[in-house]
Amino acid sequence: MILTIGFALLCSFVVVFFCRQYQADVAGKYPLVDCAPYSENYPGEALRPFASQEYTINTRREEEGKATQYVGYLSCYCQAEAAEGAAADK
């Protein structure tokens, strides 16, 4: 009985550990960004080339096994496009 409980606790610890590790990896790759400065400095479609370049560079680096760094252009562009699409759907 105690062995079963111990094994269940060990399994739950392992699952929680790996889920937290995955969460930290995703948060490190795609940090939360305040998009207000981006939308002020790059109105309309002006952000698109920077987002495209950020995606291209980071995709290439990921394929090469190197660390990636998304600084916000892609995230803010995608958020703006999603908001624009949602507004158009109404």
C-alpha positions in Angstrom: 0.0 0.0 0.0 2.7 2.5 1.0 4.8 1.5 -2.0 1.9 2.2 -4.3 1.3 5.6 -2.8 5.1 6.4 -3.0 5.1 5.3 -6.7 2.1 7.5 -7.4 3.7 10.5 -5.7 6.9 9.9 -7.7 5.0 9.7 -11.0 3.1 12.9 -10.2 6.4 14.7 -9.3 8.0 13.6 -12.6 4.9 14.8 -14.6 4.8 18.2 -12.8 8.6 18.6 -13.2 8.5 18.1 -17.0 5.4 20.2 -17.5 7.1 23.1 -15.6 10.2 22.7 -17.6 8.2 22.8 -20.9 6.3 25.9 -19.6 9.6 27.6 -18.8 11.0 26.8 -22.3 7.9 28.2 -24.0 7.9 31.3 -21.9 11.6 31.8 -22.6 11.1 31.4 -26.3 8.0 33.6 -26.6 8.2 36.2 -23.8 5.2 38.4 -22.9 5.5 41.7 -24.7 3.9 45.1 -24.3 2.8 45.8 -27.9 1.9 49.5 -27.3 5.3 50.8 -28.4 5.3 48.6 -31.4 1.9 49.7 -32.6 2.8 53.4 -32.0 6.2 53.2 -33.8 5.0 50.9 -36.6 1.4 51.7 -37.6 -0.6 49.6 -40.0 1.5 47.2 -42.1 4.9 48.8 -41.1 5.5 46.0 -38.6 5.1 43.2 -41.1 8.6 43.2 -42.6 10.2 43.2 -39.1 7.9 40.3 -38.0 8.7 38.4 -41.2 12.4 38.9 -40.6 12.2 37.9 -37.0 10.4 34.7 -38.0 12.8 33.9 -40.8 15.9 34.4 -38.6 14.6 32.5 -35.7 13.4 29.6 -37.8 16.8 29.3 -39.4 18.5 29.4 -36.0 16.2 26.7 -34.6 16.9 24.5 -37.6 20.7 25.0 -37.0 20.2 24.0 -33.3 21.0 27.5 -32.1 19.1 29.5 -29.4 16.2 31.7 -30.7 15.1 35.0 -29.4 11.8 36.5 -30.3 11.8 40.1 -29.1 8.2 41.1 -29.9 7.8 42.0 -33.6 6.3 38.7 -34.6 4.1 38.4 -31.5 2.7 42.0 -31.8 2.1 41.6 -35.5 0.2 38.4 -35.0 -1.8 39.9 -32.1 -2.7 42.9 -34.3 -3.7 40.7 -37.2 -5.8 38.5 -34.9 -7.5 41.6 -33.5 -8.1 43.0 -37.0 -9.5 39.6 -38.1 -11.8 39.4 -35.1 -13.0 43.0 -35.8 -13.7 42.1 -39.4 -15.7 39.0 -38.4 -18.2 41.1 -36.3 
